[in-house]
């Protein structure tokens, strides 16, 4: 089975773009550059981008049988966001 890196379907491309955007924005927000670069996006907004990428990735996998690497990456990233939000709701600090 040959796995592609980038998706060929439109919905798979959107899932990949949103997931990669989530990863890059959160990395910038949590890195040492965050002191000098102030991102105008709050973390919950960035998390919504990741969840939308997760949903689009699921649709792409089940509807189009898409098995590209970036679409498959959207699933664990989206699950991580969902578990993080659930933990924040269940155990507030």
C-alpha distances in whole Angstrom, upper triangle without the diagonal:
4,6,10,13,15,15,16,18,22,22,18,20,23,22,20,24,26,24,24,28,29,27,29,32,33,32,35,37,37,37,40,40,41,45,45,43,43,41,42,40,40,37,37,36,34,32,32,30,27,28,28,24,23,24,23,19,20,21,18,15,17,19,16,13,12,10,11,13,16,16,15,17,20,20,21,23,25,25,27,29,30,31,33,35,35,37,39,40,41,42,44,46
4,7,10,12,13,14,16,20,20,17,18,21,20,18,21,24,22,22,25,27,25,27,30,31,30,33,35,35,35,38,38,39,42,42,40,41,38,40,37,38,36,36,35,32,31,31,28,26,27,26,23,22,24,22,19,20,21,17,15,18,19,16,13,12,9,9,10,14,14,14,16,19,19,21,22,24,25,27,29,30,31,33,34,35,37,39,40,41,42,44,45
4,7,9,10,12,14,17,17,14,15,18,16,15,18,20,18,18,22,23,22,23,26,27,26,29,31,31,31,35,34,35,39,39,36,37,35,36,34,34,32,32,31,28,27,27,25,22,23,23,19,19,21,19,15,17,18,15,13,16,17,14,12,10,6,6,7,10,11,10,12,15,16,17,19,20,22,23,25,26,27,29,31,32,33,35,37,38,39,40,42
4,6,7,9,12,15,15,12,12,16,15,12,15,18,17,16,20,21,20,21,24,25,25,27,30,30,30,33,33,33,37,37,34,35,32,34,32,33,31,31,29,26,26,26,23,21,22,22,18,18,20,18,15,17,18,14,13,17,17,14,13,9,7,5,6,9,10,10,12,14,16,18,19,20,22,23,25,26,28,29,31,32,34,35,37,38,39,40,42
4,7,10,12,14,15,11,11,14,13,10,13,15,14,13,16,18,17,18,21,22,21,24,26,26,26,30,29,30,33,33,31,32,29,31,28,30,28,28,27,24,23,24,21,19,21,20,16,17,19,17,14,17,18,14,14,18,19,16,15,11,9,5,5,6,9,10,10,13,15,16,16,18,20,21,23,25,26,27,29,30,32,33,35,36,37,38,39
4,7,9,11,12,8,7,11,11,8,10,13,12,12,15,17,16,17,20,22,21,23,26,26,27,30,29,29,33,33,30,30,28,29,27,28,26,27,25,22,22,22,19,17,19,18,14,16,17,15,12,15,16,13,13,17,17,14,14,10,9,6,7,6,8,10,11,12,15,17,17,18,21,22,22,24,26,27,28,30,32,33,34,36,37,38,39
4,6,8,9,5,6,9,9,8,10,13,13,13,16,18,18,19,21,23,23,25,27,28,29,32,31,31,35,35,32,32,29,30,27,29,27,27,25,22,22,21,18,17,18,17,13,14,15,12,10,13,13,9,10,14,13,10,11,7,8,5,8,7,7,10,12,12,14,17,17,17,20,22,22,24,26,27,28,30,32,33,34,36,37,38,40
4,7,9,7,7,11,12,11,13,15,16,16,18,21,21,22,24,26,27,28,30,32,32,35,34,34,38,37,34,34,31,32,30,31,30,29,27,25,25,24,21,20,21,19,16,17,17,14,13,15,14,10,12,15,13,10,11,8,10,8,11,11,10,13,15,15,17,20,20,21,23,25,25,27,29,30,31,33,35,36,37,39,40,41,43
4,6,5,6,9,10,11,12,14,15,16,18,20,21,22,24,26,27,28,30,32,33,36,35,34,38,38,34,34,31,31,29,30,29,28,26,24,23,22,19,19,19,16,14,15,15,11,11,13,11,8,10,12,10,8,10,8,10,10,13,12,10,13,15,15,17,20,20,19,22,24,24,25,28,29,29,31,33,34,35,37,39,39,41
4,5,5,6,9,10,11,12,14,15,16,18,20,21,22,24,26,27,28,30,31,35,33,33,36,36,32,32,28,28,26,28,27,26,23,22,22,20,17,17,17,14,12,15,14,10,11,13,11,9,12,14,12,10,13,11,13,12,15,13,11,15,16,15,17,20,20,19,22,24,23,24,27,28,28,30,33,33,34,36,38,38,40
4,5,5,6,9,10,11,12,14,15,17,18,20,21,23,24,26,27,29,30,33,32,31,35,35,31,31,27,27,24,25,24,23,21,19,19,17,14,14,14,11,9,11,10,6,8,10,8,6,10,11,10,9,11,10,12,12,14,12,9,13,14,12,14,18,17,16,19,21,20,21,24,25,25,26,29,30,30,32,34,35,37
4,5,5,6,9,10,11,12,14,15,17,18,20,21,22,24,26,27,28,32,31,30,34,34,30,30,27,27,24,26,24,23,21,19,19,17,14,14,14,12,9,10,10,7,6,9,8,5,8,11,10,9,10,7,9,8,10,8,6,10,11,10,12,15,15,14,17,19,19,20,23,24,24,26,28,29,30,32,34,34,36
4,5,5,6,9,10,10,12,14,15,16,18,20,21,22,24,26,27,30,28,28,32,31,28,28,25,25,23,24,23,23,20,18,18,17,14,14,15,12,10,12,13,9,9,12,12,9,12,15,14,12,13,10,12,10,11,8,8,12,12,11,14,17,16,16,19,20,20,21,24,25,25,27,29,30,31,33,35,35,37
4,5,5,6,8,10,10,12,14,15,16,18,20,21,22,24,25,29,27,26,30,30,26,26,22,22,20,21,20,19,17,15,15,14,11,11,12,9,7,10,10,7,8,12,11,10,13,15,14,13,15,12,14,12,13,10,9,13,13,10,13,16,15,14,17,19,18,19,22,23,23,25,27,27,28,31,32,32,34
4,6,5,6,9,10,11,12,14,15,17,18,20,21,22,24,28,26,26,29,30,26,26,22,23,20,21,19,18,16,14,14,12,9,9,9,7,4,7,8,5,5,9,9,8,10,13,13,13,14,11,12,11,11,8,6,9,9,7,10,13,11,10,14,15,15,16,19,20,20,22,24,25,26,28,30,30,32
4,6,5,6,8,10,11,12,14,15,16,18,20,21,22,26,24,24,28,28,25,25,22,22,20,21,19,19,17,15,15,14,11,10,12,10,7,9,11,9,8,11,12,10,12,15,16,14,15,12,12,9,9,5,5,9,8,7,10,12,11,11,15,16,15,17,20,20,21,23,25,26,27,29,31,31,32
4,6,5,6,9,10,10,12,14,15,16,18,20,21,24,22,22,26,25,22,22,19,20,17,19,18,18,15,13,14,13,10,10,12,11,8,11,13,10,10,14,15,13,15,18,18,17,18,15,15,13,12,9,9,12,11,10,13,15,13,13,17,17,16,19,21,21,22,24,26,26,28,30,31,31,32
4,6,5,6,9,10,10,12,14,15,16,18,20,23,22,21,24,24,21,20,17,17,15,16,14,14,12,10,10,10,6,6,9,7,5,9,10,9,10,13,14,13,15,18,18,18,19,16,17,15,14,10,10,13,11,9,12,14,11,11,14,15,13,15,18,18,18,21,23,23,24,27,28,27,29
4,5,5,6,9,10,11,12,14,15,16,18,22,21,20,24,24,21,21,18,19,16,16,14,14,13,10,10,10,7,5,8,8,5,7,10,10,9,12,14,13,15,18,19,18,18,15,15,13,12,8,8,10,8,6,9,10,7,8,12,12,11,13,16,16,17,19,21,21,23,25,26,26,27
4,5,5,6,9,10,10,12,14,15,16,20,18,18,22,22,19,19,16,18,16,17,15,16,15,11,12,13,10,8,12,12,9,11,14,13,12,16,17,16,17,20,21,20,20,17,16,14,12,8,10,12,9,8,12,12,10,11,15,14,14,17,19,18,19,22,23,23,25,28,28,28,29
4,5,5,6,8,10,11,12,14,15,18,17,16,20,20,16,16,13,15,12,14,13,14,12,8,10,11,8,8,12,11,9,12,15,14,14,17,19,18,20,23,23,22,23,20,20,17,15,12,13,15,12,11,14,15,12,13,16,15,14,17,19,18,19,22,23,22,25,27,28,27,28
4,6,5,6,8,10,10,12,14,17,16,15,19,20,17,16,13,14,11,12,10,11,10,6,7,9,6,5,9,10,9,11,14,14,14,17,18,18,20,22,23,23,23,21,20,18,16,13,13,15,12,10,13,13,9,10,13,12,10,13,16,14,15,18,19,19,21,23,24,23,24
4,6,5,6,9,10,11,12,16,15,14,18,19,16,16,14,16,14,14,12,13,13,9,10,12,10,8,12,13,11,12,16,16,15,18,20,20,20,23,25,24,24,21,20,18,15,12,14,14,11,10,13,12,9,11,13,12,11,15,16,15,16,19,20,20,22,24,24,24,24
4,6,5,6,9,10,10,14,12,12,16,16,13,14,12,14,13,14,12,15,14,10,12,14,11,11,15,15,14,16,19,18,18,21,23,22,23,26,27,26,26,23,22,19,17,14,16,17,14,13,16,16,12,14,17,15,14,18,20,18,19,22,23,22,25,27,27,26,26
4,5,5,6,9,10,13,11,10,14,14,11,11,8,11,9,10,9,12,10,7,10,12,10,10,14,15,14,16,19,19,19,22,24,23,25,28,28,28,28,25,25,22,20,17,18,19,16,15,18,17,13,15,18,16,14,17,19,17,17,21,21,20,23,26,25,24,24
4,5,5,6,8,12,11,10,14,15,13,12,10,12,10,10,8,10,11,7,9,12,11,10,13,15,14,16,19,19,19,22,24,24,25,28,29,29,29,26,25,23,20,17,19,19,16,15,17,15,12,13,16,13,11,15,16,14,15,18,18,17,20,23,22,21,21
4,5,5,6,9,9,9,13,14,12,13,11,14,13,13,11,14,14,11,12,15,14,13,16,18,17,18,21,22,21,24,26,26,26,29,31,30,30,27,26,23,20,17,19,20,16,16,18,17,13,16,18,15,14,18,19,16,18,21,21,20,23,25,24,23,23
4,6,5,8,7,6,10,10,8,9,8,12,11,12,11,15,14,11,14,16,15,15,18,20,19,20,24,24,23,26,28,28,29,32,33,32,32,29,28,25,23,20,22,23,19,19,21,20,16,18,21,18,17,20,21,19,20,24,23,22,25,27,26,25,24
4,6,8,8,5,9,10,8,8,7,10,9,9,8,12,12,10,12,15,14,15,18,19,19,20,23,24,24,27,29,29,30,32,34,33,34,31,30,27,25,22,23,24,20,19,22,20,17,18,20,17,15,19,20,17,18,21,21,19,22,24,23,22,21
4,7,8,6,9,12,11,11,11,14,13,12,10,14,15,12,13,17,17,16,19,21,20,21,24,25,25,27,30,30,30,33,35,35,34,31,30,28,25,22,24,24,20,20,22,19,16,18,20,16,15,19,19,16,17,21,19,18,21,23,22,21,19
4,5,6,8,10,10,11,12,15,15,15,13,17,18,15,17,20,19,18,22,24,22,24,27,28,27,29,32,31,32,35,37,36,36,33,31,28,25,23,25,25,22,22,24,22,18,21,22,19,18,22,22,19,21,24,23,22,25,27,25,24,23
4,5,6,8,9,11,13,16,17,17,16,20,21,18,20,23,22,22,25,27,26,27,31,31,31,33,36,35,36,39,40,40,39,36,35,32,29,26,29,29,25,25,27,25,22,24,26,23,22,26,25,22,24,27,26,24,28,30,28,26,24
4,5,5,6,8,10,14,15,16,16,20,19,17,19,22,21,21,25,26,25,27,30,30,30,33,35,34,35,38,39,39,39,35,34,31,28,26,28,29,25,25,28,26,23,25,27,24,23,26,27,24,25,28,27,26,29,31,30,28,26
4,5,5,6,8,11,12,12,13,16,17,15,17,20,19,20,23,24,24,26,28,29,29,32,34,33,35,37,39,38,38,35,34,32,29,26,28,29,25,24,27,25,22,23,25,22,21,24,25,21,22,26,25,23,26,28,27,25,23
4,6,7,10,13,14,15,15,19,19,18,20,23,23,23,26,28,28,29,32,33,33,35,37,37,38,41,42,42,42,39,38,35,33,30,32,32,29,28,30,29,25,27,29,25,24,27,28,24,25,28,27,25,28,30,28,26,24
4,6,10,13,15,16,17,21,21,19,22,24,23,24,28,29,28,30,33,33,33,36,38,38,39,42,43,42,43,39,38,36,33,30,32,33,30,29,32,30,27,28,30,28,26,29,30,27,27,31,30,28,31,33,32,29,28
4,6,9,12,13,15,18,17,16,19,21,20,21,24,25,25,27,30,30,30,33,35,34,36,39,39,39,39,36,36,33,30,27,29,30,27,26,29,28,24,26,28,25,24,27,28,25,25,29,29,26,29,32,31,28,27
4,6,9,10,12,16,15,14,17,19,19,20,23,24,24,26,28,29,29,32,34,34,35,38,39,39,39,36,36,33,31,28,29,31,27,26,28,27,24,25,27,24,22,25,27,23,23,27,27,24,27,30,28,26,25
4,5,8,10,13,11,11,14,16,15,17,19,20,20,23,25,25,26,29,30,30,32,35,35,35,36,33,33,30,28,25,26,28,24,23,25,25,21,21,24,22,19,22,24,21,21,25,25,22,25,28,27,25,24
4,7,10,12,10,10,14,15,15,17,19,20,20,23,25,25,26,29,30,30,32,35,35,35,36,34,34,32,30,26,27,29,26,24,26,26,22,22,25,23,20,23,25,22,21,25,25,22,24,28,27,25,24
4,7,8,6,7,10,11,11,13,16,16,17,19,21,22,23,25,26,27,29,31,32,32,33,31,31,29,27,24,24,26,23,21,23,23,19,19,21,20,16,19,21,18,17,21,22,19,21,24,24,22,22
4,6,6,7,9,10,11,13,15,16,17,19,21,22,23,25,27,28,29,31,32,33,34,31,31,30,28,24,25,26,23,21,22,22,18,18,20,18,15,17,19,16,14,18,19,16,18,21,21,18,18
4,5,5,6,9,10,11,12,14,15,17,19,20,21,23,25,26,27,29,30,31,31,29,29,27,25,22,22,23,20,18,19,18,15,14,16,14,11,13,15,12,11,15,15,13,15,18,18,16,16
4,5,5,6,9,10,10,12,14,15,16,18,20,21,23,24,25,27,28,29,30,28,28,27,25,22,22,23,20,17,18,18,15,13,15,14,10,11,14,11,9,13,14,12,13,17,17,15,16
4,5,5,7,9,10,11,13,14,16,17,19,20,21,23,25,26,27,28,29,27,27,26,25,21,21,22,20,17,18,19,15,14,16,15,12,13,16,14,12,16,17,15,16,20,21,19,20
4,5,5,7,9,10,11,13,15,16,17,19,20,21,23,25,26,26,27,25,25,23,22,18,18,19,17,14,16,16,12,12,15,13,10,13,15,13,12,16,17,16,18,21,21,20,21
4,5,5,6,9,10,11,13,14,15,17,19,20,21,23,24,25,25,23,23,22,21,17,17,18,15,12,14,13,10,9,11,10,7,9,12,10,9,13,14,13,15,18,18,17,19
4,5,5,6,8,10,11,12,14,15,17,18,20,21,22,23,24,22,23,22,21,18,17,18,16,13,14,15,12,9,12,12,9,10,13,12,11,14,16,15,16,19,20,19,21
4,6,5,6,9,10,11,12,14,15,16,18,20,21,21,22,20,21,19,18,15,14,16,14,11,13,14,11,9,13,13,10,12,15,14,14,17,19,18,19,22,23,23,24
4,5,5,6,9,10,10,12,14,15,16,18,20,20,21,18,18,17,16,13,12,13,11,8,10,10,7,6,9,10,7,9,12,12,12,15,17,17,18,20,22,22,23
4,5,5,6,9,10,11,12,14,15,17,18,19,20,18,19,18,17,14,13,14,12,9,9,11,8,5,8,9,7,7,11,11,11,13,15,16,16,19,21,21,23
4,5,5,6,8,10,11,12,14,16,16,17,18,17,18,17,17,14,12,14,13,9,11,13,11,8,11,13,11,11,15,15,14,16,19,19,19,22,24,24,26
4,6,5,6,9,10,10,12,14,15,15,16,14,15,14,14,10,9,11,10,6,8,11,9,7,11,12,11,12,15,16,16,18,20,21,22,24,26,26,28
4,5,5,6,9,10,10,12,14,15,15,13,14,14,13,11,8,9,9,5,5,8,7,5,8,10,9,10,13,14,14,16,18,19,20,22,24,24,26
4,5,5,6,9,10,11,12,14,14,13,15,15,16,14,10,12,12,9,8,12,11,8,10,13,12,11,15,16,16,17,20,21,21,23,25,26,28
4,5,5,6,9,10,10,11,12,11,13,13,14,12,9,11,12,9,10,13,12,10,13,16,15,15,18,19,19,20,23,24,24,26,28,29,31
4,5,5,6,9,10,10,10,9,10,10,11,9,5,7,9,6,7,10,11,9,11,14,14,14,17,19,19,20,23,24,25,26,28,29,31
4,5,5,6,8,10,10,9,11,12,13,12,8,9,11,8,7,11,12,10,11,15,15,14,17,19,19,20,22,24,24,25,28,29,32
4,5,5,6,8,9,9,12,13,15,14,10,11,14,11,11,15,15,13,15,18,18,17,20,22,22,22,25,26,26,28,31,32,34
4,6,5,5,7,6,9,10,12,11,8,10,12,11,11,15,15,14,16,19,19,19,22,24,24,25,27,29,29,30,33,34,36
4,6,6,5,5,7,9,11,11,8,8,11,11,10,13,15,14,15,18,19,19,21,23,24,24,27,29,29,30,32,34,36
4,6,5,8,10,13,15,15,11,12,15,14,12,16,17,16,17,20,21,20,22,25,25,25,28,29,29,30,33,34,37
4,6,8,11,14,17,16,13,14,17,15,15,19,20,18,19,23,23,22,25,27,27,27,30,32,32,33,36,37,39
4,5,9,11,14,15,11,13,16,15,15,19,20,19,21,24,24,24,26,28,29,29,32,34,34,35,37,39,41
4,6,9,13,14,11,11,15,15,14,17,19,18,20,23,24,23,25,28,28,29,31,33,34,35,37,38,41
4,6,9,10,7,9,12,12,12,16,17,17,18,21,22,22,24,26,27,28,30,32,33,34,36,37,39
4,7,9,7,7,10,11,11,14,16,16,18,20,21,22,24,26,27,28,30,31,33,33,35,37,39
4,6,5,6,9,10,12,14,15,16,18,19,21,22,24,25,27,28,30,31,33,34,35,36,38
4,6,5,6,9,10,12,13,14,16,17,19,21,22,23,25,26,28,29,31,32,33,34,36
4,5,5,6,9,11,11,12,15,16,16,18,20,21,23,24,26,27,29,30,31,32,33
4,5,5,7,10,10,11,13,15,16,17,19,20,22,23,25,26,28,29,31,31,33
4,5,6,8,9,10,12,13,15,16,18,19,21,22,24,25,27,28,29,31,32
4,5,6,6,9,10,11,13,15,16,17,19,20,22,23,25,26,27,28,30
4,6,5,6,8,10,11,12,14,15,16,18,20,21,23,24,25,26,28
4,5,5,6,9,10,11,12,14,15,16,18,20,21,22,24,25,27
4,5,5,6,9,10,10,12,14,15,16,18,20,21,22,23,25
4,5,5,6,9,10,11,13,14,15,17,19,20,21,22,23
4,5,5,6,9,10,11,12,14,15,17,18,20,21,23
4,5,5,6,8,10,10,12,14,15,16,18,19,21
4,6,5,6,9,10,10,12,14,15,16,17,19
4,6,5,6,9,10,11,12,14,15,16,18
4,5,5,6,9,10,11,12,14,15,18
4,5,5,6,9,10,10,12,13,16
4,5,5,6,9,10,10,11,13
4,5,5,6,9,10,10,13
4,5,5,6,8,10,13
4,5,5,6,8,10
4,6,5,5,8
4,6,6,9
4,6,10
4,7
4
